[in-house]
Amino acid sequence: MEQRQTAPRIVTLTSDYGTDSLYAAALKGAIISRDPGIRIVDISHSIRPFDTNNAAFALRVAAPHFPKGTVHIIAMNALATEEYNHRVMELAGQFYVALDDGIFSLIAEREPDAIHDISVTSESDILTFPERHIFVQVACHLVQGGVPAVIGRPAAGWVESEWQRPLIGADYVQGIVLHVDHYGNLITNIDDRTFKKVGKDRPFKIPLRASRMDVERIHRHYGAVPDGERVAIFNHMGLLEIAINNGATNSGGGASQLFGLHVGSGIRIEFAPLTPSNSTP
């Protein structure tokens, strides 16, 4: 007899708790207590403390790979204020439960399907852990097929926050490092469309720590250069990434360690000046 497939019940966790956190364990225990069949996935608990952009970046990278119906709990900056409210954003068939301090506008690349205020009652008189006492019950309701209308009224709007975009000049693009991964690779906010639009196929260089380290070519994958050599690629997100092939921090040296760059550091692409031969009409 053919077995009918049921949609998986998935709740993800993203936080700035740290990798060895009892708070994350408490959230998982509360979710399992409500429904042992829920699958819990850690996106990251290594978000830089209070860094909304860093959390939004992690979700922009990971969330598109999850199925519809997934609920994402964003467990950081979670205390509601007169200015910021607990809300649920519905986007592309998935749900995001968080304090709306601008993070929804950073995650969404288009208008969300819906945003609802959260008006459910906390399960505790203790107000310092809304992730546990409010977000968990909301997430479990949604992942079990419940509708957002039960949680609260549609929100009048959302908090606007500007994604960190590169500065553009006639002969340069000035960006920043958004993320440093486990290997020390530098992921920037410069996308391939901006590179092509400004560059117009002109020669370029990306200055690093010393002129002999400058990058003057974009490759398609890390292995296009010998082990230990610097390499620049546009990764699966379309973002400029600078790496050391088969290098890693504290093990031969990753790009972050070798070039002295970290999250927030500037990255600049300098193009050859426009001339009649390389300009477009």
ChimeraX commands (.cxc) that place a marker at each C-alpha (Angstrom):
marker #1 position 0.00,0.00,0.00 radius 0.5
marker #1 position 1.34,3.44,-0.92 radius 0.5
marker #1 position 2.17,5.60,2.09 radius 0.5
marker #1 position 0.95,9.18,2.07 radius 0.5
marker #1 position 3.75,11.68,2.69 radius 0.5
marker #1 position 3.08,14.35,5.28 radius 0.5
marker #1 position 4.76,17.73,5.26 radius 0.5
marker #1 position 7.66,17.89,7.74 radius 0.5
marker #1 position 7.18,20.11,10.79 radius 0.5
marker #1 position 10.38,22.17,10.96 radius 0.5
marker #1 position 11.31,24.96,13.36 radius 0.5
marker #1 position 14.70,26.65,12.99 radius 0.5
marker #1 position 16.60,28.62,15.61 radius 0.5
marker #1 position 18.84,31.62,14.99 radius 0.5
marker #1 position 20.37,33.43,17.95 radius 0.5
marker #1 position 23.33,35.27,19.42 radius 0.5
marker #1 position 23.39,32.89,22.41 radius 0.5
marker #1 position 26.75,31.32,21.55 radius 0.5
marker #1 position 27.59,27.79,20.48 radius 0.5
marker #1 position 27.43,26.24,23.96 radius 0.5
marker #1 position 24.23,27.85,25.17 radius 0.5
marker #1 position 21.77,26.64,27.76 radius 0.5
marker #1 position 19.22,29.09,26.36 radius 0.5
marker #1 position 19.14,27.24,23.04 radius 0.5
marker #1 position 18.66,23.97,24.91 radius 0.5
marker #1 position 15.75,25.50,26.83 radius 0.5
marker #1 position 14.05,26.52,23.57 radius 0.5
marker #1 position 14.50,23.05,22.12 radius 0.5
marker #1 position 13.14,21.41,25.24 radius 0.5
marker #1 position 10.07,23.67,25.22 radius 0.5
marker #1 position 9.38,22.90,21.56 radius 0.5
marker #1 position 9.76,19.14,22.01 radius 0.5
marker #1 position 7.53,19.22,25.09 radius 0.5
marker #1 position 4.76,20.72,22.97 radius 0.5
marker #1 position 5.26,18.41,19.99 radius 0.5
marker #1 position 7.95,15.69,19.95 radius 0.5
marker #1 position 7.43,15.33,16.20 radius 0.5
marker #1 position 8.78,18.76,15.38 radius 0.5
marker #1 position 12.19,18.74,13.71 radius 0.5
marker #1 position 14.47,21.45,15.13 radius 0.5
marker #1 position 17.29,22.86,13.00 radius 0.5
marker #1 position 19.97,25.24,14.28 radius 0.5
marker #1 position 20.78,27.83,11.64 radius 0.5
marker #1 position 23.32,29.56,13.87 radius 0.5
marker #1 position 23.85,30.46,17.50 radius 0.5
marker #1 position 27.03,32.37,16.64 radius 0.5
marker #1 position 25.38,35.57,15.44 radius 0.5
marker #1 position 27.37,38.54,16.70 radius 0.5
marker #1 position 25.63,39.92,19.82 radius 0.5
marker #1 position 22.73,42.25,18.98 radius 0.5
marker #1 position 23.74,42.37,15.28 radius 0.5
marker #1 position 20.50,42.42,13.29 radius 0.5
marker #1 position 22.32,42.58,9.95 radius 0.5
marker #1 position 24.34,39.49,10.79 radius 0.5
marker #1 position 21.20,37.54,11.73 radius 0.5
marker #1 position 19.40,38.68,8.58 radius 0.5
marker #1 position 22.35,37.60,6.46 radius 0.5
marker #1 position 22.31,34.11,7.99 radius 0.5
marker #1 position 18.60,33.72,7.26 radius 0.5
marker #1 position 18.89,35.11,3.73 radius 0.5
marker #1 position 21.49,32.41,3.08 radius 0.5
marker #1 position 19.74,29.47,4.75 radius 0.5
marker #1 position 15.97,29.99,4.63 radius 0.5
marker #1 position 15.46,29.55,0.85 radius 0.5
marker #1 position 16.65,25.95,1.18 radius 0.5
marker #1 position 13.87,24.99,3.61 radius 0.5
marker #1 position 10.42,23.74,2.55 radius 0.5
marker #1 position 7.24,25.76,2.75 radius 0.5
marker #1 position 5.68,25.70,6.20 radius 0.5
marker #1 position 9.02,26.05,7.99 radius 0.5
marker #1 position 8.97,28.42,10.97 radius 0.5
marker #1 position 12.09,30.42,11.83 radius 0.5
marker #1 position 12.51,31.66,15.41 radius 0.5
marker #1 position 14.90,34.62,15.61 radius 0.5
marker #1 position 15.98,34.60,19.24 radius 0.5
marker #1 position 17.82,37.88,19.71 radius 0.5
marker #1 position 16.97,41.47,20.63 radius 0.5
marker #1 position 13.65,39.92,21.68 radius 0.5
marker #1 position 12.36,42.26,24.40 radius 0.5
marker #1 position 9.38,44.25,23.12 radius 0.5
marker #1 position 9.39,48.03,23.56 radius 0.5
marker #1 position 7.07,50.92,22.75 radius 0.5
marker #1 position 8.88,51.19,19.41 radius 0.5
marker #1 position 9.34,47.53,18.48 radius 0.5
marker #1 position 6.73,44.74,18.61 radius 0.5
marker #1 position 6.76,40.97,18.46 radius 0.5
marker #1 position 5.54,39.95,15.02 radius 0.5
marker #1 position 5.24,37.09,12.52 radius 0.5
marker #1 position 6.27,37.62,8.91 radius 0.5
marker #1 position 5.00,35.25,6.22 radius 0.5
marker #1 position 7.31,35.14,3.22 radius 0.5
marker #1 position 7.38,32.62,0.36 radius 0.5
marker #1 position 5.37,30.11,2.38 radius 0.5
marker #1 position 7.60,30.29,5.45 radius 0.5
marker #1 position 7.15,32.09,8.77 radius 0.5
marker #1 position 9.56,34.26,10.76 radius 0.5
marker #1 position 8.92,34.90,14.46 radius 0.5
marker #1 position 10.88,37.78,15.95 radius 0.5
marker #1 position 10.96,41.25,17.40 radius 0.5
marker #1 position 10.41,43.53,14.43 radius 0.5
marker #1 position 13.37,45.86,14.93 radius 0.5
marker #1 position 13.99,46.03,11.18 radius 0.5
marker #1 position 15.09,42.44,10.72 radius 0.5
marker #1 position 12.09,41.51,8.56 radius 0.5
marker #1 position 12.89,44.23,6.03 radius 0.5
marker #1 position 16.50,43.02,5.94 radius 0.5
marker #1 position 15.50,39.39,5.32 radius 0.5
marker #1 position 12.85,40.02,2.68 radius 0.5
marker #1 position 13.97,40.85,-0.85 radius 0.5
marker #1 position 10.36,41.58,-1.78 radius 0.5
marker #1 position 7.12,42.55,-0.07 radius 0.5
marker #1 position 6.14,39.87,2.47 radius 0.5
marker #1 position 2.91,37.91,2.05 radius 0.5
marker #1 position 1.70,39.09,5.46 radius 0.5
marker #1 position 2.84,40.46,8.80 radius 0.5
marker #1 position 0.88,39.92,12.01 radius 0.5
marker #1 position 1.37,41.38,15.45 radius 0.5
marker #1 position 1.75,38.79,18.20 radius 0.5
marker #1 position -0.83,39.26,20.93 radius 0.5
marker #1 position -0.69,35.85,22.63 radius 0.5
marker #1 position -0.19,35.86,26.39 radius 0.5
marker #1 position 3.23,34.96,27.72 radius 0.5
marker #1 position 3.40,31.63,29.51 radius 0.5
marker #1 position 5.39,33.23,32.33 radius 0.5
marker #1 position 5.38,36.37,34.44 radius 0.5
marker #1 position 9.12,36.56,33.81 radius 0.5
marker #1 position 9.59,39.02,30.96 radius 0.5
marker #1 position 13.27,38.46,30.18 radius 0.5
marker #1 position 12.89,35.36,27.98 radius 0.5
marker #1 position 10.10,35.97,25.43 radius 0.5
marker #1 position 11.81,33.60,23.00 radius 0.5
marker #1 position 10.83,30.76,25.35 radius 0.5
marker #1 position 7.53,32.01,26.71 radius 0.5
marker #1 position 6.04,33.62,23.57 radius 0.5
marker #1 position 7.95,32.67,20.42 radius 0.5
marker #1 position 7.86,28.92,21.10 radius 0.5
marker #1 position 4.10,28.73,21.45 radius 0.5
marker #1 position 3.64,30.87,18.32 radius 0.5
marker #1 position 6.08,28.74,16.30 radius 0.5
marker #1 position 4.43,25.49,17.37 radius 0.5
marker #1 position 1.00,26.84,16.46 radius 0.5
marker #1 position 2.19,27.82,12.98 radius 0.5
marker #1 position 4.21,24.70,12.21 radius 0.5
marker #1 position 1.21,22.54,13.15 radius 0.5
marker #1 position -0.84,24.32,10.50 radius 0.5
marker #1 position -2.37,27.09,12.59 radius 0.5
marker #1 position -3.13,30.42,10.93 radius 0.5
marker #1 position -1.45,33.71,11.89 radius 0.5
marker #1 position -4.84,35.38,12.39 radius 0.5
marker #1 position -5.20,33.47,15.66 radius 0.5
marker #1 position -1.94,34.97,16.91 radius 0.5
marker #1 position -2.84,38.60,16.36 radius 0.5
marker #1 position -4.11,41.25,14.00 radius 0.5
marker #1 position -2.41,42.15,10.73 radius 0.5
marker #1 position 0.32,44.70,11.42 radius 0.5
marker #1 position -0.15,48.24,10.12 radius 0.5
marker #1 position 3.40,48.12,8.73 radius 0.5
marker #1 position 6.90,47.02,9.56 radius 0.5
marker #1 position 10.12,48.63,10.69 radius 0.5
marker #1 position 12.21,49.69,7.72 radius 0.5
marker #1 position 15.93,49.03,7.89 radius 0.5
marker #1 position 18.42,49.54,5.08 radius 0.5
marker #1 position 20.50,46.57,3.98 radius 0.5
marker #1 position 24.18,47.42,3.94 radius 0.5
marker #1 position 24.74,48.30,0.30 radius 0.5
marker #1 position 28.09,49.10,-1.33 radius 0.5
marker #1 position 29.05,52.63,-2.34 radius 0.5
marker #1 position 29.43,53.08,-6.07 radius 0.5
marker #1 position 31.62,55.50,-8.03 radius 0.5
marker #1 position 32.56,55.77,-11.68 radius 0.5
marker #1 position 35.72,53.70,-11.18 radius 0.5
marker #1 position 35.17,51.85,-7.91 radius 0.5
marker #1 position 32.83,49.84,-5.70 radius 0.5
marker #1 position 33.35,50.18,-1.94 radius 0.5
marker #1 position 31.82,47.41,0.14 radius 0.5
marker #1 position 32.26,45.72,3.50 radius 0.5
marker #1 position 32.79,42.22,4.86 radius 0.5
marker #1 position 29.38,40.88,5.92 radius 0.5
marker #1 position 30.50,37.49,7.20 radius 0.5
marker #1 position 33.62,35.47,7.96 radius 0.5
marker #1 position 32.99,31.75,7.78 radius 0.5
marker #1 position 34.67,28.88,9.61 radius 0.5
marker #1 position 37.45,28.76,7.02 radius 0.5
marker #1 position 38.23,32.46,7.29 radius 0.5
marker #1 position 36.62,33.23,3.92 radius 0.5
marker #1 position 35.49,36.85,3.55 radius 0.5
marker #1 position 31.94,37.25,2.24 radius 0.5
marker #1 position 31.17,40.82,1.17 radius 0.5
marker #1 position 28.08,42.85,0.26 radius 0.5
marker #1 position 29.27,43.37,-3.34 radius 0.5
marker #1 position 27.16,41.33,-5.75 radius 0.5
marker #1 position 28.00,40.23,-9.26 radius 0.5
marker #1 position 25.39,42.52,-10.86 radius 0.5
marker #1 position 26.98,45.60,-9.29 radius 0.5
marker #1 position 30.44,44.38,-10.31 radius 0.5
marker #1 position 29.37,43.99,-13.95 radius 0.5
marker #1 position 27.35,47.20,-14.05 radius 0.5
marker #1 position 30.16,49.39,-12.73 radius 0.5
marker #1 position 33.08,47.45,-14.19 radius 0.5
marker #1 position 31.93,47.29,-17.82 radius 0.5
marker #1 position 34.55,44.57,-18.45 radius 0.5
marker #1 position 37.41,46.86,-17.38 radius 0.5
marker #1 position 40.60,45.61,-15.69 radius 0.5
marker #1 position 40.39,45.90,-11.90 radius 0.5
marker #1 position 42.17,45.20,-8.67 radius 0.5
marker #1 position 41.05,44.48,-5.12 radius 0.5
marker #1 position 43.74,45.92,-2.82 radius 0.5
marker #1 position 44.50,43.76,0.18 radius 0.5
marker #1 position 47.22,43.95,2.82 radius 0.5
marker #1 position 50.09,44.56,0.37 radius 0.5
marker #1 position 50.27,45.26,-3.36 radius 0.5
marker #1 position 51.66,41.78,-4.04 radius 0.5
marker #1 position 48.45,40.37,-2.53 radius 0.5
marker #1 position 46.08,42.39,-4.72 radius 0.5
marker #1 position 43.43,40.37,-6.52 radius 0.5
marker #1 position 43.04,41.14,-10.23 radius 0.5
marker #1 position 40.83,38.31,-11.43 radius 0.5
marker #1 position 37.54,36.61,-10.53 radius 0.5
marker #1 position 37.57,32.80,-10.65 radius 0.5
marker #1 position 34.64,30.39,-10.76 radius 0.5
marker #1 position 35.73,28.14,-7.87 radius 0.5
marker #1 position 38.32,27.89,-5.10 radius 0.5
marker #1 position 40.38,25.19,-6.81 radius 0.5
marker #1 position 41.13,27.44,-9.80 radius 0.5
marker #1 position 44.30,28.51,-7.96 radius 0.5
marker #1 position 46.98,26.42,-6.20 radius 0.5
marker #1 position 46.64,25.55,-2.51 radius 0.5
marker #1 position 47.46,28.49,-0.28 radius 0.5
marker #1 position 46.80,31.08,-3.00 radius 0.5
marker #1 position 44.27,33.90,-2.68 radius 0.5
marker #1 position 41.17,33.63,-4.82 radius 0.5
marker #1 position 38.11,35.81,-5.45 radius 0.5
marker #1 position 34.80,34.28,-6.56 radius 0.5
marker #1 position 31.13,35.17,-6.71 radius 0.5
marker #1 position 29.56,32.52,-4.49 radius 0.5
marker #1 position 26.18,30.79,-4.69 radius 0.5
marker #1 position 24.53,33.92,-3.30 radius 0.5
marker #1 position 26.09,36.05,-6.02 radius 0.5
marker #1 position 28.28,37.83,-3.45 radius 0.5
marker #1 position 31.99,38.55,-3.78 radius 0.5
marker #1 position 33.99,36.18,-1.61 radius 0.5
marker #1 position 37.73,36.34,-0.99 radius 0.5
marker #1 position 39.37,33.16,0.20 radius 0.5
marker #1 position 42.57,31.17,0.44 radius 0.5
marker #1 position 42.31,27.88,-1.42 radius 0.5
marker #1 position 42.40,25.12,1.20 radius 0.5
marker #1 position 43.32,27.66,3.85 radius 0.5
marker #1 position 41.65,27.96,7.23 radius 0.5
marker #1 position 42.10,30.14,10.25 radius 0.5
marker #1 position 44.72,28.66,12.61 radius 0.5
marker #1 position 45.51,25.96,10.03 radius 0.5
marker #1 position 47.61,27.41,7.26 radius 0.5
marker #1 position 45.79,30.70,7.43 radius 0.5
marker #1 position 42.39,31.81,6.16 radius 0.5
marker #1 position 41.79,35.05,4.27 radius 0.5
marker #1 position 40.57,36.86,7.38 radius 0.5
marker #1 position 43.73,35.98,9.30 radius 0.5
marker #1 position 46.17,36.61,6.46 radius 0.5
marker #1 position 44.71,39.91,5.31 radius 0.5
marker #1 position 43.75,41.22,8.76 radius 0.5
marker #1 position 40.10,41.68,7.75 radius 0.5
marker #1 position 36.95,40.93,9.75 radius 0.5
marker #1 position 33.22,41.65,9.74 radius 0.5
marker #1 position 32.76,45.35,9.00 radius 0.5
marker #1 position 36.15,45.77,7.28 radius 0.5
marker #1 position 36.12,47.64,3.99 radius 0.5
marker #1 position 36.61,45.91,0.63 radius 0.5
marker #1 position 37.23,48.04,-2.45 radius 0.5
marker #1 position 37.26,47.15,-6.13 radius 0.5
marker #1 position 39.16,49.68,-8.24 radius 0.5
marker #1 position 38.54,49.68,-11.99 radius 0.5
marker #1 position 40.72,51.12,-14.73 radius 0.5
marker #1 position 39.46,54.59,-15.77 radius 0.5
marker #1 position 36.86,54.66,-18.49 radius 0.5
marker #1 position 38.22,55.30,-21.97 radius 0.5
marker #1 position 36.50,55.36,-25.37 radius 0.5
marker #1 position 37.61,51.76,-25.89 radius 0.5
marker #1 position 36.07,50.37,-22.70 radius 0.5
marker #1 position 33.04,52.61,-22.27 radius 0.5
marker #1 position 29.58,51.73,-23.52 radius 0.5
marker #1 position 27.27,54.11,-25.35 radius 0.5
marker link #1:1,2 radius 0.2
marker link #1:2,3 radius 0.2
marker link #1:3,4 radius 0.2
marker link #1:4,5 radius 0.2
marker link #1:5,6 radius 0.2
marker link #1:6,7 radius 0.2
marker link #1:7,8 radius 0.2
marker link #1:8,9 radius 0.2
marker link #1:9,10 radius 0.2
marker link #1:10,11 radius 0.2
marker link #1:11,12 radius 0.2
marker link #1:12,13 radius 0.2
marker link #1:13,14 radius 0.2
marker link #1:14,15 radius 0.2
marker link #1:15,16 radius 0.2
marker link #1:16,17 radius 0.2
marker link #1:17,18 radius 0.2
marker link #1:18,19 radius 0.2
marker link #1:19,20 radius 0.2
marker link #1:20,21 radius 0.2
marker link #1:21,22 radius 0.2
marker link #1:22,23 radius 0.2
marker link #1:23,24 radius 0.2
marker link #1:24,25 radius 0.2
marker link #1:25,26 radius 0.2
marker link #1:26,27 radius 0.2
marker link #1:27,28 radius 0.2
marker link #1:28,29 radius 0.2
marker link #1:29,30 radius 0.2
marker link #1:30,31 radius 0.2
marker link #1:31,32 radius 0.2
marker link #1:32,33 radius 0.2
marker link #1:33,34 radius 0.2
marker link #1:34,35 radius 0.2
marker link #1:35,36 radius 0.2
marker link #1:36,37 radius 0.2
marker link #1:37,38 radius 0.2
marker link #1:38,39 radius 0.2
marker link #1:39,40 radius 0.2
marker link #1:40,41 radius 0.2
marker link #1:41,42 radius 0.2
marker link #1:42,43 radius 0.2
marker link #1:43,44 radius 0.2
marker link #1:44,45 radius 0.2
marker link #1:45,46 radius 0.2
marker link #1:46,47 radius 0.2
marker link #1:47,48 radius 0.2
marker link #1:48,49 radius 0.2
marker link #1:49,50 radius 0.2
marker link #1:50,51 radius 0.2
marker link #1:51,52 radius 0.2
marker link #1:52,53 radius 0.2
marker link #1:53,54 radius 0.2
marker link #1:54,55 radius 0.2
marker link #1:55,56 radius 0.2
marker link #1:56,57 radius 0.2
marker link #1:57,58 radius 0.2
marker link #1:58,59 radius 0.2
marker link #1:59,60 radius 0.2
marker link #1:60,61 radius 0.2
marker link #1:61,62 radius 0.2
marker link #1:62,63 radius 0.2
marker link #1:63,64 radius 0.2
marker link #1:64,65 radius 0.2
marker link #1:65,66 radius 0.2
marker link #1:66,67 radius 0.2
marker link #1:67,68 radius 0.2
marker link #1:68,69 radius 0.2
marker link #1:69,70 radius 0.2
marker link #1:70,71 radius 0.2
marker link #1:71,72 radius 0.2
marker link #1:72,73 radius 0.2
marker link #1:73,74 radius 0.2
marker link #1:74,75 radius 0.2
marker link #1:75,76 radius 0.2
marker link #1:76,77 radius 0.2
marker link #1:77,78 radius 0.2
marker link #1:78,79 radius 0.2
marker link #1:79,80 radius 0.2
marker link #1:80,81 radius 0.2
marker link #1:81,82 radius 0.2
marker link #1:82,83 radius 0.2
marker link #1:83,84 radius 0.2
marker link #1:84,85 radius 0.2
marker link #1:85,86 radius 0.2
marker link #1:86,87 radius 0.2
marker link #1:87,88 radius 0.2
marker link #1:88,89 radius 0.2
marker link #1:89,90 radius 0.2
marker link #1:90,91 radius 0.2
marker link #1:91,92 radius 0.2
marker link #1:92,93 radius 0.2
marker link #1:93,94 radius 0.2
marker link #1:94,95 radius 0.2
marker link #1:95,96 radius 0.2
marker link #1:96,97 radius 0.2
marker link #1:97,98 radius 0.2
marker link #1:98,99 radius 0.2
marker link #1:99,100 radius 0.2
marker link #1:100,101 radius 0.2
marker link #1:101,102 radius 0.2
marker link #1:102,103 radius 0.2
marker link #1:103,104 radius 0.2
marker link #1:104,105 radius 0.2
marker link #1:105,106 radius 0.2
marker link #1:106,107 radius 0.2
marker link #1:107,108 radius 0.2
marker link #1:108,109 radius 0.2
marker link #1:109,110 radius 0.2
marker link #1:110,111 radius 0.2
marker link #1:111,112 radius 0.2
marker link #1:112,113 radius 0.2
marker link #1:113,114 radius 0.2
marker link #1:114,115 radius 0.2
marker link #1:115,116 radius 0.2
marker link #1:116,117 radius 0.2
marker link #1:117,118 radius 0.2
marker link #1:118,119 radius 0.2
marker link #1:119,120 radius 0.2
marker link #1:120,121 radius 0.2
marker link #1:121,122 radius 0.2
marker link #1:122,123 radius 0.2
marker link #1:123,124 radius 0.2
marker link #1:124,125 radius 0.2
marker link #1:125,126 radius 0.2
marker link #1:126,127 radius 0.2
marker link #1:127,128 radius 0.2
marker link #1:128,129 radius 0.2
marker link #1:129,130 radius 0.2
marker link #1:130,131 radius 0.2
marker link #1:131,132 radius 0.2
marker link #1:132,133 radius 0.2
marker link #1:133,134 radius 0.2
marker link #1:134,135 radius 0.2
marker link #1:135,136 radius 0.2
marker link #1:136,137 radius 0.2
marker link #1:137,138 radius 0.2
marker link #1:138,139 radius 0.2
marker link #1:139,140 radius 0.2
marker link #1:140,141 radius 0.2
marker link #1:141,142 radius 0.2
marker link #1:142,143 radius 0.2
marker link #1:143,144 radius 0.2
marker link #1:144,145 radius 0.2
marker link #1:145,146 radius 0.2
marker link #1:146,147 radius 0.2
marker link #1:147,148 radius 0.2
marker link #1:148,149 radius 0.2
marker link #1:149,150 radius 0.2
marker link #1:150,151 radius 0.2
marker link #1:151,152 radius 0.2
marker link #1:152,153 radius 0.2
marker link #1:153,154 radius 0.2
marker link #1:154,155 radius 0.2
marker link #1:155,156 radius 0.2
marker link #1:156,157 radius 0.2
marker link #1:157,158 radius 0.2
marker link #1:158,159 radius 0.2
marker link #1:159,160 radius 0.2
marker link #1:160,161 radius 0.2
marker link #1:161,162 radius 0.2
marker link #1:162,163 radius 0.2
marker link #1:163,164 radius 0.2
marker link #1:164,165 radius 0.2
marker link #1:165,166 radius 0.2
marker link #1:166,167 radius 0.2
marker link #1:167,168 radius 0.2
marker link #1:168,169 radius 0.2
marker link #1:169,170 radius 0.2
marker link #1:170,171 radius 0.2
marker link #1:171,172 radius 0.2
marker link #1:172,173 radius 0.2
marker link #1:173,174 radius 0.2
marker link #1:174,175 radius 0.2
marker link #1:175,176 radius 0.2
marker link #1:176,177 radius 0.2
marker link #1:177,178 radius 0.2
marker link #1:178,179 radius 0.2
marker link #1:179,180 radius 0.2
marker link #1:180,181 radius 0.2
marker link #1:181,182 radius 0.2
marker link #1:182,183 radius 0.2
marker link #1:183,184 radius 0.2
marker link #1:184,185 radius 0.2
marker link #1:185,186 radius 0.2
marker link #1:186,187 radius 0.2
marker link #1:187,188 radius 0.2
marker link #1:188,189 radius 0.2
marker link #1:189,190 radius 0.2
marker link #1:190,191 radius 0.2
marker link #1:191,192 radius 0.2
marker link #1:192,193 radius 0.2
marker link #1:193,194 radius 0.2
marker link #1:194,195 radius 0.2
marker link #1:195,196 radius 0.2
marker link #1:196,197 radius 0.2
marker link #1:197,198 radius 0.2
marker link #1:198,199 radius 0.2
marker link #1:199,200 radius 0.2
marker link #1:200,201 radius 0.2
marker link #1:201,202 radius 0.2
marker link #1:202,203 radius 0.2
marker link #1:203,204 radius 0.2
marker link #1:204,205 radius 0.2
marker link #1:205,206 radius 0.2
marker link #1:206,207 radius 0.2
marker link #1:207,208 radius 0.2
marker link #1:208,209 radius 0.2
marker link #1:209,210 radius 0.2
marker link #1:210,211 radius 0.2
marker link #1:211,212 radius 0.2
marker link #1:212,213 radius 0.2
marker link #1:213,214 radius 0.2
marker link #1:214,215 radius 0.2
marker link #1:215,216 radius 0.2
marker link #1:216,217 radius 0.2
marker link #1:217,218 radius 0.2
marker link #1:218,219 radius 0.2
marker link #1:219,220 radius 0.2
marker link #1:220,221 radius 0.2
marker link #1:221,222 radius 0.2
marker link #1:222,223 radius 0.2
marker link #1:223,224 radius 0.2
marker link #1:224,225 radius 0.2
marker link #1:225,226 radius 0.2
marker link #1:226,227 radius 0.2
marker link #1:227,228 radius 0.2
marker link #1:228,229 radius 0.2
marker link #1:229,230 radius 0.2
marker link #1:230,231 radius 0.2
marker link #1:231,232 radius 0.2
marker link #1:232,233 radius 0.2
marker link #1:233,234 radius 0.2
marker link #1:234,235 radius 0.2
marker link #1:235,236 radius 0.2
marker link #1:236,237 radius 0.2
marker link #1:237,238 radius 0.2
marker link #1:238,239 radius 0.2
marker link #1:239,240 radius 0.2
marker link #1:240,241 radius 0.2
marker link #1:241,242 radius 0.2
marker link #1:242,243 radius 0.2
marker link #1:243,244 radius 0.2
marker link #1:244,245 radius 0.2
marker link #1:245,246 radius 0.2
marker link #1:246,247 radius 0.2
marker link #1:247,248 radius 0.2
marker link #1:248,249 radius 0.2
marker link #1:249,250 radius 0.2
marker link #1:250,251 radius 0.2
marker link #1:251,252 radius 0.2
marker link #1:252,253 radius 0.2
marker link #1:253,254 radius 0.2
marker link #1:254,255 radius 0.2
marker link #1:255,256 radius 0.2
marker link #1:256,257 radius 0.2
marker link #1:257,258 radius 0.2
marker link #1:258,259 radius 0.2
marker link #1:259,260 radius 0.2
marker link #1:260,261 radius 0.2
marker link #1:261,262 radius 0.2
marker link #1:262,263 radius 0.2
marker link #1:263,264 radius 0.2
marker link #1:264,265 radius 0.2
marker link #1:265,266 radius 0.2
marker link #1:266,267 radius 0.2
marker link #1:267,268 radius 0.2
marker link #1:268,269 radius 0.2
marker link #1:269,270 radius 0.2
marker link #1:270,271 radius 0.2
marker link #1:271,272 radius 0.2
marker link #1:272,273 radius 0.2
marker link #1:273,274 radius 0.2
marker link #1:274,275 radius 0.2
marker link #1:275,276 radius 0.2
marker link #1:276,277 radius 0.2
marker link #1:277,278 radius 0.2
marker link #1:278,279 radius 0.2
marker link #1:279,280 radius 0.2
marker link #1:280,281 radius 0.2
view
